[in-house]
């Protein structure tokens, strides 16, 4: 049995991106391939004369592709040259990165799929009108089957872009309206740079929303708790929203 047949994970590292080469704006510097069919596709094109395990051939430029077995040992490395190159090209519609982005866009909540599809193509996407921020919180907080695939960076950035333009008051009301998955996303957003760098006057959150965020962070995202405790400022008591 060839050593490569033990492969259960492929790690891709983009180390040098040529300035004059087109590149998807949200393509990560490193990602993983875990899907069995995609791993089999890579292995079918794997070079027969593999480089030594202690030498990753970078002679064709942009990335190193490494194979790992279940125990975590690296069992092969190569550059995505020759037949492998299109598979790892971020802009090739048939390549692995584009497939990962397409799957992510198709799984977006209703009302956000067009927005997600535009970003998946690398295009500028306008605001998704009519989508409540509570839904966007849920999109950000949803557990993904392969959280380190080639779309992980876009999956983090896309919901945050939608939330960044919303007022703190609107976001705080959304915290009260969302579910547990949405609270996961809300904690991530309120502990992130897009919120923590706001002016202090724009970081004042009513007690009800603040307590929900702190309680969820305490139980599920303890690493975010100190940031929330420092950066979430108290607002005057909640007012009844008028229709």
ROSE-4610 file (N, C-alpha, C; in Angstrom, 1 decimal, always signed):
// ROSE-4610
residu = [X/X/X/X/X/X/X/X/X/X/X/X/X/X/X/X/X/X/X/X/X/X/X/X/X/X/X/X/X/X/X/X/X/X/X/X/X/X/X/X/X/X/X/X/X/X/X/X/X/X/X/X/X/X/X/X/X/X/X/X/X/X/X/X/X/X/X/X/X/X/X/X/X/X/X/X/X/X/X/X/X/X/X/X/X/X/X/X/X/X/X/X/X/X/X/X/X/X/X/X/X/X/X/X/X/X/X/X/X/X/X/X/X/X/X/X/X/X/X/X/X/X/X/X/X/X/X/X/X/X/X/X/X/X/X/X/X/X/X/X/X/X/X/X/X/X/X/X/X/X/X/X/X/X/X/X/X/X/X/X/X/X/X/X/X/X/X/X/X/X/X/X/X/X/X/X/X/X/X/X/X/X/X/X/X/X/X/X/X/X/X/X/X/X/X/X/X/X/X/X/X/X/X/X/X/X/X/X/X/X/X/X/X/X/X/X/X/X/X/X/X/X/X/X/X/X/X/X/X/X/X/X/X/X/X/X/X/X/X/X/X/X/X/X/X/X/X/X/X/X/X/X/X/X/X/X/X/X/X/X/X/X/X/X/X/X/X/X/X/X/X/X/X/X/X/X/X/X/X/X/X/X/X/X/X/X/X/X/X/X/X/X/X/X/X/X/X/X/X/X/X/X/X/X/X/X/X/X/X/X/X/X/X/X/X/X/X/X/X/X/X/X/X/X/X/X/X/X/X/X/X/X/X/X/X/X/X/X/X/X/X/X/X/X/X/X/X/X/X/X/X/X/X/X/X/X/X/X/X/X/X/X/X/X/X/X/X/X/X/X/X/X/X/X/X/X/X/X/X/X/X/X/X/X/X/X/X/X/X/X/X/X/X/X/X/X/X/X/X/X/X/X/X/X/X/X/X/X/X/X/X/X/X/X/X/X/X/X/X/X/X/X/X/X/X/X/X/X/X/X/X/X/X/X/X/X/X/X/X/X/X/X/X/X/X/X/X/X/X/X/X/X/X/X/X/X/X/X/X/X/X/X/X/X/X/X/X/X/X/X/X/X/X/X/X/X/X/X/X/X/X/X/X/X/X/X/X/X/X/X/X/X/X/X/X/X/X/X/X/X/X/X/X/X/X/X/X/X/X/X/X/X/X/X/X/X/X/X/X/X/X/X/X/X/X/X/X/X/X/X/X/X/X/X/X/X/X/X/X/X/X/X/X/X/X/X/X/X/X/X/X/X/X/X/X/X/X/X/X/X/X/X/X/X/X/X/X/X/X/X/X/X/X/X/X/X/X/X/X/X/X/X/X/X/X/X/X/X/X/X/X/X/X/X/X/X/X/X/X/X/X/X/X/X/X/X/X/X/X/X/X/X/X/X/X/X/X/X/X/X/X/X/X/X/X/X/X/X/X/X/X/X/X/X/X/X/X/X/X/X/X/X/X/X/X/X/X/X/X/X/X/X/X/X/X/X/X/X/X/X/X/X/X/X/X/X/X/X/X/X/X/X/X/X/X/X/X/X/X/X/X/X/X/X/X/X/X/X/X/X/X/X/X/X/X/X/X/X/X/X/X/X/X/X/X/X/X/X/X/X/X/X/X/X/X/X/X/X/X/X/X/X/X/X/X/X/X/X/X]
num = [1/1/1/2/2/2/3/3/3/4/4/4/5/5/5/6/6/6/7/7/7/8/8/8/9/9/9/10/10/10/11/11/11/12/12/12/13/13/13/14/14/14/15/15/15/16/16/16/17/17/17/18/18/18/19/19/19/20/20/20/21/21/21/22/22/22/23/23/23/24/24/24/25/25/25/26/26/26/27/27/27/28/28/28/29/29/29/30/30/30/31/31/31/32/32/32/33/33/33/34/34/34/35/35/35/36/36/36/37/37/37/38/38/38/39/39/39/40/40/40/41/41/41/42/42/42/43/43/43/44/44/44/45/45/45/46/46/46/47/47/47/48/48/48/49/49/49/50/50/50/51/51/51/52/52/52/53/53/53/54/54/54/55/55/55/56/56/56/57/57/57/58/58/58/59/59/59/60/60/60/61/61/61/62/62/62/63/63/63/64/64/64/65/65/65/66/66/66/67/67/67/68/68/68/69/69/69/70/70/70/71/71/71/72/72/72/73/73/73/74/74/74/75/75/75/76/76/76/77/77/77/78/78/78/79/79/79/80/80/80/81/81/81/82/82/82/83/83/83/84/84/84/85/85/85/86/86/86/87/87/87/88/88/88/89/89/89/90/90/90/91/91/91/92/92/92/93/93/93/94/94/94/95/95/95/96/96/96/97/97/97/98/98/98/99/99/99/100/100/100/101/101/101/102/102/102/103/103/103/104/104/104/105/105/105/106/106/106/107/107/107/108/108/108/109/109/109/110/110/110/111/111/111/112/112/112/113/113/113/114/114/114/115/115/115/116/116/116/117/117/117/118/118/118/119/119/119/120/120/120/121/121/121/122/122/122/123/123/123/124/124/124/125/125/125/126/126/126/127/127/127/128/128/128/129/129/129/130/130/130/131/131/131/132/132/132/133/133/133/134/134/134/135/135/135/136/136/136/137/137/137/138/138/138/139/139/139/140/140/140/141/141/141/142/142/142/143/143/143/144/144/144/145/145/145/146/146/146/147/147/147/148/148/148/149/149/149/150/150/150/151/151/151/152/152/152/153/153/153/154/154/154/155/155/155/156/156/156/157/157/157/158/158/158/159/159/159/160/160/160/161/161/161/162/162/162/163/163/163/164/164/164/165/165/165/166/166/166/167/167/167/168/168/168/169/169/169/170/170/170/171/171/171/172/172/172/173/173/173/174/174/174/175/175/175/176/176/176/177/177/177/178/178/178/179/179/179/180/180/180/181/181/181/182/182/182/183/183/183/184/184/184/185/185/185/186/186/186/187/187/187/188/188/188/189/189/189/190/190/190/191/191/191/192/192/192/193/193/193/194/194/194/195/195/195/196/196/196/197/197/197/198/198/198/199/199/199/200/200/200/201/201/201/202/202/202/203/203/203/204/204/204/205/205/205/206/206/206/207/207/207/208/208/208/209/209/209/210/210/210/211/211/211/212/212/212/213/213/213/214/214/214/215/215/215/216/216/216/217/217/217/218/218/218/219/219/219/220/220/220/221/221/221/222/222/222/223/223/223/224/224/224/225/225/225/226/226/226/227/227/227/228/228/228/229/229/229/230/230/230/231/231/231/232/232/232/233/233/233/234/234/234/235/235/235/236/236/236/237/237/237/238/238/238/239/239/239/240/240/240/241/241/241/242/242/242/243/243/243]
x = [+0.8/+0.0/+0.9/+0.6/+1.4/+1.1/+2.2/+1.9/+0.8/+0.7/-0.3/-1.7/-1.9/-3.3/-3.8/-2.9/-3.3/-3.8/-3.8/-4.1/-5.6/-5.7/-7.1/-7.2/-6.1/-6.2/-5.2/-5.5/-4.6/-4.5/-3.3/-3.1/-2.4/-3.0/-2.5/-2.1/-0.8/-0.3/+0.1/-0.5/-0.1/+1.0/+2.2/+3.3/+3.8/+3.6/+4.0/+2.9/+2.3/+1.3/+1.9/+2.0/+2.6/+1.7/+2.3/+1.5/+0.7/+1.2/+0.5/-0.4/-0.7/-1.5/-2.9/-4.0/-5.3/-5.5/-6.2/-6.4/-7.7/-8.4/-9.7/-9.4/-10.2/-9.9/-10.1/-10.8/-11.0/-10.4/-9.4/-8.7/-7.8/-7.9/-7.0/-5.6/-4.7/-3.3/-3.1/-3.9/-3.8/-5.2/-5.4/-6.7/-6.5/-7.6/-7.5/-8.5/-8.3/-9.2/-9.4/-10.7/-11.0/-12.0/-12.7/-13.7/-13.0/-13.5/-12.8/-12.8/-13.8/-13.8/-12.8/-12.6/-11.7/-10.2/-10.0/-8.7/-8.4/-9.3/-9.1/-8.7/-9.4/-9.1/-7.7/-7.2/-5.9/-4.9/-5.1/-4.2/-4.1/-5.2/-5.1/-4.2/-4.0/-3.1/-1.7/-1.5/-0.3/+0.9/+2.0/+3.2/+3.8/+4.2/+4.8/+6.1/+6.9/+8.3/+8.1/+7.6/+7.3/+8.6/+8.6/+9.7/+9.9/+11.1/+11.2/+10.4/+10.0/+9.1/+9.7/+11.0/+11.6/+11.9/+11.4/+11.6/+10.3/+9.7/+8.5/+9.0/+8.7/+9.1/+8.3/+8.9/+8.2/+8.6/+9.2/+9.8/+8.7/+7.5/+6.5/+5.6/+6.0/+5.5/+4.7/+3.4/+2.5/+2.2/+2.2/+1.7/+2.4/+2.3/+2.7/+1.5/+1.5/+0.4/+1.0/+0.4/+1.0/-0.1/+0.3/-0.7/-0.4/-1.5/-1.3/-2.2/-1.6/-2.4/-3.2/-3.9/-4.8/-4.1/-2.9/-2.1/-1.5/-1.6/-1.1/+0.3/+0.9/+2.2/+2.1/+3.0/+3.0/+3.6/+3.0/+3.5/+3.8/+3.7/+4.1/+3.8/+4.7/+4.5/+4.9/+4.2/+4.5/+4.0/+4.5/+3.9/+2.7/+1.7/+0.6/+0.9/+1.9/+2.3/+1.6/+1.8/+1.3/-0.2/-0.7/-2.1/-2.7/-1.9/-2.4/-2.8/-2.2/-2.3/-3.7/-4.5/-5.9/-6.7/-6.5/-7.2/-7.1/-5.9/-5.7/-5.7/-6.0/-6.1/-7.3/-7.2/-8.3/-9.4/-9.0/-10.0/-10.5/-10.0/-10.5/-11.9/-12.9/-14.3/-14.4/-13.5/-13.6/-12.6/-11.9/-10.9/-11.5/-10.7/-11.2/-11.7/-10.9/-11.4/-12.7/-12.9/-14.2/-15.4/-15.1/-16.1/-16.5/-15.5/-15.8/-16.6/-16.3/-17.1/-18.5/-18.7/-20.0/-20.9/-20.3/-21.1/-21.5/-20.6/-20.9/-22.0/-21.9/-23.0/-24.3/-24.3/-25.6/-26.2/-25.4/-25.9/-26.3/-26.1/-26.5/-28.0/-28.4/-29.8/-30.5/-31.8/-32.6/-32.5/-32.4/-32.2/-30.8/-29.9/-28.5/-27.7/-28.4/-27.7/-27.1/-27.9/-27.4/-26.2/-26.2/-25.1/-23.9/-24.1/-23.0/-22.5/-23.3/-22.9/-22.0/-22.3/-21.5/-20.1/-20.1/-18.8/-18.0/-18.7/-18.0/-17.3/-17.9/-17.3/-16.2/-16.0/-15.0/-15.5/-16.8/-17.4/-17.8/-18.0/-18.5/-19.9/-20.3/-21.7/-22.3/-23.4/-24.1/-24.8/-25.4/-26.0/-27.2/-27.5/-28.6/-29.8/-30.6/-31.7/-32.8/-33.4/-34.5/-34.1/-32.9/-32.4/-32.2/-32.9/-32.7/-31.3/-30.7/-29.4/-29.4/-30.5/-30.6/-30.3/-30.7/-30.5/-29.0/-28.4/-27.0/-26.1/-26.5/-25.9/-25.9/-27.0/-27.1/-26.2/-26.1/-25.2/-23.7/-23.3/-22.0/-21.7/-22.7/-22.5/-22.7/-23.3/-23.5/-22.3/-22.4/-21.2/-21.1/-19.9/-19.6/-18.9/-19.3/-18.8/-17.3/-16.7/-15.3/-14.8/-14.7/-14.4/-13.1/-12.2/-10.9/-10.7/-11.8/-11.7/-11.3/-11.3/-10.8/-11.8/-12.9/-13.8/-13.9/-13.0/-13.2/-13.0/-12.1/-11.9/-13.2/-13.7/-14.9/-16.1/-16.2/-17.3/-17.3/-16.1/-16.0/-16.3/-15.8/-15.8/-17.2/-17.9/-19.2/-20.2/-20.5/-21.6/-21.1/-19.8/-19.3/-19.5/-19.3/-19.5/-20.9/-21.9/-23.3/-23.6/-23.0/-23.3/-22.6/-21.4/-20.6/-21.3/-22.3/-23.0/-24.2/-24.6/-25.8/-25.4/-26.4/-26.2/-26.2/-25.5/-25.4/-26.8/-27.7/-29.1/-29.8/-29.7/-30.3/-29.7/-28.4/-27.7/-28.1/-28.3/-28.6/-30.0/-31.0/-32.3/-32.2/-31.4/-31.2/-30.7/-29.9/-29.4/-30.5/-31.5/-32.7/-33.6/-33.5/-34.4/-33.9/-32.6/-31.9/-32.0/-31.5/-31.5/-30.1/-29.9/-28.5/-27.4/-27.7/-26.7/-26.4/-27.5/-27.3/-26.5/-26.7/-25.9/-24.4/-24.1/-22.7/-22.1/-22.9/-22.4/-22.3/-23.3/-23.3/-22.1/-21.8/-20.6/-19.4/-19.2/-18.1/-18.0/-19.2/-19.2/-18.8/-19.5/-19.3/-17.9/-17.3/-15.9/-14.9/-15.3/-14.4/-14.1/-13.1/-12.6/-13.6/-14.6/-15.6/-16.4/-16.6/-17.4/-16.5/-15.4/-14.6/-13.8/-13.7/-13.0/-14.0/-15.3/-16.2/-16.0/-16.4/-16.3/-17.1/-16.6/-17.3/-18.8/-19.3/-20.7/-21.4/-20.7/-21.4/-21.2/-20.6/-20.5/-21.4/-22.3/-23.2/-24.4/-24.5/-25.5/-26.4/-27.7/-28.7/-28.4/-28.8/-28.4/-28.9/-30.1/-30.7/-29.8/-29.5/-28.6/-27.2/-26.7/-25.4/-25.3/-26.3/-26.3/-26.4/-27.2/-27.3/-25.9/-25.2/-23.9/-22.9/-22.9/-21.9/-22.2/-23.5/-23.8/-23.4/-23.7/-23.3/-21.8/-21.1/-19.6/-19.1/-19.6/-19.2/-19.3/-20.4/-20.6/-20.1/-19.9/-19.5/-18.3/-17.9/-16.8/-16.0/-15.5/-14.8/-13.6/-13.0/-11.9/-12.3/-13.6/-14.1/-14.7/-14.8/-15.5/-14.7/-13.4/-12.7/-12.9/-12.9/-13.0/-14.4/-15.4/-16.8/-16.9/-16.4/-16.5/-15.9/-14.8/-14.1/-14.8/-15.2/-15.7/-17.1/-18.0/-19.4/-19.8/-20.1/-20.5/-22.0/-22.4/-23.8/-24.5/-25.7/-26.6/-27.7/-28.5/-29.6/-30.6/-31.5/-32.4/-33.1/-33.4/-34.1/-35.4/-35.6/-36.8/-37.7/-39.0/-39.9/-39.8/-39.6/-39.6/-41.0/-41.1/-42.4/-42.5/-43.7/-43.8/-44.1]
y = [-1.2/+0.0/+1.2/+2.2/+3.4/+4.2/+4.9/+5.7/+6.8/+7.3/+8.3/+7.8/+6.5/+6.0/+6.1/+6.4/+6.6/+8.0/+8.8/+10.3/+10.5/+11.2/+11.6/+13.1/+13.9/+15.3/+15.9/+16.9/+17.7/+19.1/+19.6/+20.9/+21.7/+22.9/+23.7/+25.0/+25.4/+26.7/+27.5/+28.7/+29.7/+30.5/+30.4/+31.1/+32.3/+32.3/+33.4/+33.7/+34.8/+35.1/+36.2/+35.9/+36.9/+38.1/+39.3/+40.5/+40.7/+40.1/+40.3/+39.2/+38.3/+37.1/+37.3/+37.1/+37.3/+36.4/+36.9/+36.2/+36.6/+35.5/+35.8/+36.6/+37.7/+38.6/+38.0/+36.9/+36.2/+34.8/+34.6/+33.3/+33.2/+32.2/+32.2/+31.8/+32.1/+31.7/+30.2/+29.6/+28.2/+27.6/+26.4/+25.7/+24.2/+23.5/+22.0/+21.4/+20.2/+19.4/+18.1/+17.9/+16.7/+15.8/+16.3/+15.5/+14.3/+13.1/+11.9/+11.9/+12.4/+12.4/+13.4/+14.5/+15.5/+15.0/+14.3/+13.8/+12.7/+11.9/+10.9/+11.6/+12.7/+13.4/+13.9/+14.5/+15.0/+13.8/+12.7/+11.6/+11.0/+11.0/+10.5/+11.3/+12.5/+13.4/+13.6/+13.0/+13.2/+12.8/+13.6/+13.2/+11.9/+11.1/+9.8/+9.9/+10.9/+11.1/+12.2/+11.7/+12.7/+13.2/+14.5/+15.1/+14.4/+14.4/+13.9/+14.6/+13.9/+14.5/+15.7/+15.8/+17.0/+18.1/+18.0/+19.1/+19.3/+20.5/+20.8/+21.6/+21.0/+21.7/+22.9/+24.1/+25.3/+25.9/+25.1/+25.6/+26.2/+25.9/+26.4/+27.5/+27.9/+29.1/+29.2/+29.1/+29.7/+28.9/+27.6/+26.9/+25.6/+25.1/+23.8/+22.9/+21.7/+20.8/+19.6/+19.4/+18.3/+17.3/+16.0/+15.0/+14.5/+14.2/+13.8/+12.5/+11.6/+10.4/+10.7/+9.7/+9.9/+10.2/+9.7/+10.0/+11.4/+12.2/+13.5/+13.6/+12.4/+12.4/+12.9/+13.7/+14.1/+13.0/+12.6/+11.5/+11.9/+13.2/+13.6/+15.1/+15.7/+17.1/+17.4/+18.4/+18.8/+20.1/+20.7/+22.0/+21.7/+22.5/+22.3/+22.6/+21.8/+22.0/+21.0/+21.2/+20.2/+20.0/+18.7/+18.4/+18.9/+19.0/+19.4/+20.9/+21.7/+23.1/+23.6/+23.2/+23.7/+23.4/+22.3/+21.9/+22.9/+23.6/+24.5/+25.9/+26.2/+27.6/+28.2/+29.3/+29.9/+30.5/+30.7/+31.3/+30.3/+29.1/+28.1/+27.6/+27.8/+27.4/+25.9/+25.1/+23.6/+23.3/+24.2/+23.9/+23.7/+23.2/+22.9/+24.2/+25.3/+26.5/+27.0/+27.0/+27.5/+26.6/+25.3/+24.3/+24.5/+24.8/+25.1/+26.3/+27.4/+28.6/+28.4/+27.6/+27.4/+26.6/+25.6/+24.9/+25.8/+26.7/+27.6/+28.5/+29.1/+30.0/+29.3/+28.1/+27.4/+27.1/+27.0/+26.7/+27.9/+29.1/+30.3/+30.4/+31.1/+31.3/+31.9/+31.7/+32.3/+33.8/+34.5/+36.0/+36.4/+35.5/+35.8/+35.0/+34.1/+33.3/+34.1/+35.1/+36.0/+36.8/+37.3/+38.0/+37.1/+35.9/+34.9/+34.5/+34.3/+33.8/+34.9/+36.2/+37.2/+37.2/+37.1/+37.1/+35.8/+34.7/+33.5/+33.6/+34.5/+34.7/+35.7/+36.4/+37.4/+38.8/+38.9/+40.2/+41.0/+42.3/+43.2/+42.9/+42.8/+42.5/+43.6/+44.1/+45.2/+44.6/+45.5/+45.0/+44.1/+43.1/+42.2/+42.9/+43.6/+44.3/+43.4/+43.7/+43.0/+41.8/+41.5/+40.4/+40.9/+40.4/+40.9/+40.5/+41.4/+41.0/+39.7/+39.4/+38.1/+36.9/+37.0/+35.9/+35.9/+37.1/+37.2/+36.6/+36.9/+36.3/+34.8/+34.3/+32.8/+32.3/+33.0/+32.6/+32.6/+33.6/+33.7/+32.6/+32.3/+31.3/+29.9/+29.6/+28.2/+27.4/+26.1/+25.2/+24.7/+24.8/+24.3/+23.0/+22.1/+20.7/+20.7/+21.6/+21.7/+23.1/+23.5/+24.9/+25.4/+24.5/+25.0/+24.8/+24.7/+24.5/+25.8/+25.9/+27.0/+28.2/+28.1/+29.2/+29.8/+29.3/+29.7/+31.2/+31.8/+33.2/+34.0/+33.6/+34.3/+34.1/+32.9/+32.5/+33.4/+33.8/+34.7/+36.2/+36.6/+38.0/+38.4/+37.5/+37.9/+38.3/+37.6/+38.1/+39.3/+39.4/+40.6/+41.8/+41.7/+42.9/+43.4/+42.5/+42.9/+43.5/+43.0/+43.5/+44.8/+45.1/+46.2/+47.5/+47.6/+48.8/+49.0/+48.1/+48.2/+49.0/+49.7/+50.5/+49.5/+50.0/+49.2/+48.9/+49.9/+49.7/+48.5/+48.6/+47.5/+46.2/+46.1/+44.8/+44.3/+45.2/+44.8/+44.2/+44.8/+44.2/+42.8/+42.7/+41.4/+40.3/+40.7/+39.7/+39.1/+40.0/+39.5/+38.6/+38.7/+38.0/+36.7/+36.5/+35.4/+34.2/+33.0/+31.8/+31.5/+30.2/+29.9/+30.0/+29.5/+29.6/+31.1/+31.9/+33.3/+34.0/+33.5/+34.1/+33.8/+32.6/+32.2/+33.3/+33.6/+34.5/+35.9/+36.3/+37.6/+37.8/+36.8/+36.9/+37.1/+36.4/+36.5/+37.9/+38.5/+39.8/+40.9/+40.8/+41.9/+41.8/+40.6/+40.5/+40.8/+41.0/+41.2/+42.7/+42.9/+44.2/+45.2/+44.7/+45.6/+46.3/+45.6/+46.3/+46.9/+46.2/+46.7/+48.0/+48.3/+49.6/+50.7/+50.5/+51.6/+52.6/+53.8/+54.9/+54.4/+54.8/+54.3/+54.6/+55.7/+56.0/+55.0/+54.3/+53.3/+51.9/+51.8/+50.5/+50.3/+51.2/+51.1/+50.1/+49.1/+48.0/+47.9/+47.9/+47.7/+46.4/+46.5/+45.4/+44.0/+44.0/+42.7/+42.0/+42.7/+42.2/+41.9/+42.8/+42.6/+41.3/+41.1/+39.9/+38.7/+38.7/+37.5/+37.2/+38.2/+38.0/+37.5/+38.1/+37.6/+36.2/+35.9/+34.6/+33.5/+33.8/+32.8/+32.7/+33.8/+33.7/+33.0/+33.2/+32.5/+31.0/+30.5/+29.1/+28.5/+29.2/+28.6/+29.2/+30.5/+31.1/+31.9/+31.2/+31.9/+32.8/+32.4/+33.3/+34.7/+34.8/+36.1/+36.9/+36.3/+36.9/+38.2/+38.1/+39.3/+40.5/+40.2/+41.3/+41.9/+41.1/+41.6/+42.4/+41.9/+42.6/+44.0/+44.1/+45.4/+46.3/+45.8/+46.6/+46.9/+46.0/+46.3/+47.2/+48.5/+49.5/+49.5/+49.8/+49.8/+51.0/+50.8/+51.8/+52.1/+53.2/+53.4/+52.2/+52.0/+50.9/+50.7/+49.5/+49.2/+50.0/+50.5/+51.2/+50.2/+50.4/+49.5/+50.0/+49.1/+49.5/+49.8/+50.9/+51.3/+50.9/+50.4/+50.0/+51.2]
z = [+0.0/+0.0/+0.0/-0.9/-1.0/+0.3/+0.8/+2.0/+1.8/+0.5/+0.3/+0.5/+0.4/+0.5/+2.0/+2.9/+4.3/+4.6/+3.6/+3.7/+4.2/+5.3/+5.8/+5.8/+5.6/+5.6/+4.7/+4.0/+3.1/+3.6/+3.9/+4.4/+3.2/+2.9/+1.8/+2.4/+2.1/+2.6/+1.4/+1.3/+0.2/+0.8/+0.3/+0.9/+0.1/-1.2/-2.0/-3.1/-3.0/-4.0/-4.9/-6.2/-7.1/-7.2/-7.2/-7.2/-8.5/-9.6/-10.9/-11.2/-10.2/-10.5/-9.9/-10.6/-10.0/-8.8/-7.8/-6.6/-5.9/-5.4/-4.8/-3.5/-3.3/-2.2/-0.8/-0.7/+0.6/+0.7/-0.1/-0.1/+1.0/+1.9/+3.1/+2.8/+3.6/+3.4/+3.7/+4.4/+4.7/+4.9/+4.4/+4.6/+4.5/+4.7/+4.7/+3.8/+3.3/+2.6/+3.3/+3.7/+4.5/+3.8/+2.8/+2.0/+1.3/+1.6/+1.0/-0.5/-1.1/-2.6/-3.1/-2.5/-2.9/-2.6/-1.5/-1.2/-2.3/-2.7/-3.7/-5.0/-5.3/-6.6/-6.6/-5.4/-5.3/-5.4/-4.8/-4.8/-6.2/-7.0/-8.3/-9.2/-8.9/-9.7/-9.0/-7.9/-7.1/-7.9/-7.9/-8.6/-8.2/-9.2/-8.9/-8.2/-8.6/-8.0/-6.9/-5.8/-4.7/-4.1/-3.7/-3.0/-1.6/-1.0/+0.3/+1.3/+2.4/+3.4/+4.0/+4.1/+4.7/+3.8/+2.5/+1.6/+0.8/+1.0/+0.2/-1.0/-2.1/-3.4/-3.6/-3.7/-4.0/-5.3/-6.2/-7.4/-8.4/-8.2/-9.1/-8.4/-7.2/-6.8/-5.5/-5.6/-4.7/-3.4/-3.5/-2.3/-2.1/-0.8/-0.5/-0.2/-0.7/-0.4/+0.4/+1.6/+2.4/+2.8/+2.8/+3.1/+4.5/+5.3/+6.6/+6.9/+7.7/+8.0/+9.3/+9.8/+10.9/+12.2/+12.4/+13.5/+13.5/+12.5/+12.4/+11.7/+11.3/+10.7/+9.2/+8.8/+7.4/+6.6/+5.5/+4.7/+3.3/+2.9/+1.6/+1.4/+0.6/+0.3/-1.2/-1.8/-3.1/-3.4/-4.5/-5.0/-5.9/-6.0/-6.9/-8.3/-8.9/-10.3/-11.2/-12.5/-13.4/-13.3/-13.3/-13.2/-11.9/-10.8/-9.5/-9.5/-10.4/-10.3/-10.4/-11.3/-11.4/-10.2/-9.5/-8.4/-7.2/-7.1/-6.0/-6.5/-7.7/-8.2/-7.6/-6.8/-6.1/-7.1/-8.3/-9.3/-10.3/-10.3/-11.3/-10.8/-11.6/-11.2/-10.8/-11.4/-11.0/-9.9/-9.4/-8.4/-7.0/-6.1/-4.7/-4.0/-4.0/-3.3/-3.8/-5.1/-5.7/-5.3/-5.2/-4.8/-3.3/-2.5/-1.1/-1.0/-1.7/-1.6/-2.1/-3.2/-3.7/-2.7/-2.1/-1.1/+0.1/+0.5/+1.6/+1.2/+0.0/-0.5/-0.6/-1.1/-1.2/+0.2/+1.2/+2.5/+3.3/+2.8/+3.5/+3.8/+4.8/+5.1/+4.0/+3.9/+2.9/+3.0/+1.9/+1.9/+1.9/+2.1/+2.1/+1.0/+0.3/-0.7/-1.8/-2.3/-3.4/-3.0/-1.8/-1.2/-1.1/-0.5/-0.4/-1.7/-2.7/-4.0/-4.7/-4.5/-5.1/-4.4/-3.1/-2.4/-2.8/-3.0/-3.4/-4.8/-5.6/-7.0/-6.9/-5.7/-5.6/-6.0/-6.1/-6.5/-5.3/-5.6/-4.5/-4.3/-3.1/-2.8/-1.9/-2.3/-1.6/-0.3/+0.5/+1.7/+1.4/+2.2/+2.1/+2.8/+2.0/+2.5/+3.1/+4.2/+4.7/+5.6/+5.7/+6.5/+8.0/+9.0/+10.3/+10.8/+11.6/+12.2/+13.0/+13.6/+14.4/+13.5/+12.2/+11.2/+10.9/+10.8/+10.4/+11.6/+12.8/+14.0/+13.9/+13.5/+13.4/+12.3/+11.2/+10.1/+10.6/+11.4/+11.9/+12.9/+13.7/+14.8/+14.4/+13.2/+12.9/+12.8/+13.2/+13.2/+11.7/+11.2/+9.8/+9.9/+9.0/+9.0/+8.8/+8.0/+7.7/+8.0/+9.3/+9.6/+9.1/+8.6/+8.1/+6.7/+5.9/+4.5/+3.8/+2.5/+1.7/+1.8/+2.5/+2.6/+4.0/+4.9/+6.3/+6.6/+5.8/+6.0/+5.5/+4.4/+3.9/+4.8/+5.4/+6.3/+7.5/+7.9/+9.1/+8.7/+7.5/+7.1/+6.6/+5.9/+5.2/+6.2/+7.3/+8.2/+8.9/+9.3/+10.0/+9.2/+7.8/+7.0/+7.0/+7.1/+7.2/+8.6/+9.6/+11.0/+11.3/+10.6/+10.9/+10.7/+9.8/+9.5/+10.3/+11.2/+12.0/+13.3/+13.7/+15.0/+16.2/+17.2/+18.4/+19.0/+18.9/+19.5/+18.7/+17.4/+16.6/+16.8/+17.0/+17.3/+18.7/+19.6/+21.0/+21.0/+20.2/+20.1/+19.5/+18.5/+17.8/+18.7/+19.7/+20.7/+21.4/+21.8/+22.5/+21.7/+20.4/+19.5/+18.9/+19.0/+18.4/+19.2/+18.7/+19.4/+19.9/+20.4/+20.9/+19.9/+18.7/+17.6/+17.3/+17.3/+17.1/+18.2/+19.4/+20.5/+20.3/+19.8/+19.5/+18.5/+17.5/+16.5/+17.1/+17.9/+18.5/+19.5/+20.3/+21.1/+20.3/+19.2/+18.3/+17.7/+17.3/+16.8/+17.8/+19.0/+20.0/+20.6/+20.5/+21.0/+20.0/+18.7/+17.6/+17.4/+16.5/+16.2/+15.7/+14.9/+14.3/+15.3/+16.5/+17.6/+18.6/+19.0/+20.1/+19.8/+18.5/+18.1/+17.9/+18.2/+18.1/+19.2/+18.9/+19.9/+21.2/+22.4/+23.6/+23.6/+23.0/+23.0/+22.2/+21.2/+20.4/+20.9/+22.1/+22.7/+23.9/+24.0/+25.2/+24.9/+25.6/+25.4/+26.6/+26.4/+27.5/+28.3/+29.6/+30.5/+30.0/+29.4/+29.0/+28.0/+26.9/+25.9/+26.4/+27.2/+27.8/+28.6/+29.5/+30.3/+29.5/+28.4/+27.5/+26.9/+26.4/+25.8/+26.8/+28.0/+29.0/+29.5/+29.7/+30.1/+29.1/+27.8/+26.8/+26.7/+26.8/+26.7/+27.9/+29.1/+30.3/+30.1/+29.5/+29.4/+28.1/+27.1/+25.8/+25.1/+25.4/+24.8/+25.9/+26.9/+28.0/+27.6/+26.5/+26.0/+25.6/+25.2/+24.8/+26.0/+27.2/+28.3/+28.8/+29.0/+29.4/+28.5/+27.2/+26.2/+26.3/+26.4/+26.6/+27.9/+28.9/+30.2/+30.2/+29.4/+29.3/+28.3/+27.2/+26.1/+26.0/+26.5/+26.5/+27.6/+27.3/+28.2/+28.5/+29.7/+30.0/+29.4/+28.9/+28.4/+29.4/+29.3/+30.1/+30.0/+31.0/+31.0/+29.7/+29.3/+28.1/+27.9/+26.7/+26.5/+25.6/+25.8/+25.0/+23.5/+22.7/+21.2/+20.7/+20.1/+19.6/+18.1/+17.7/+16.3/+15.4]
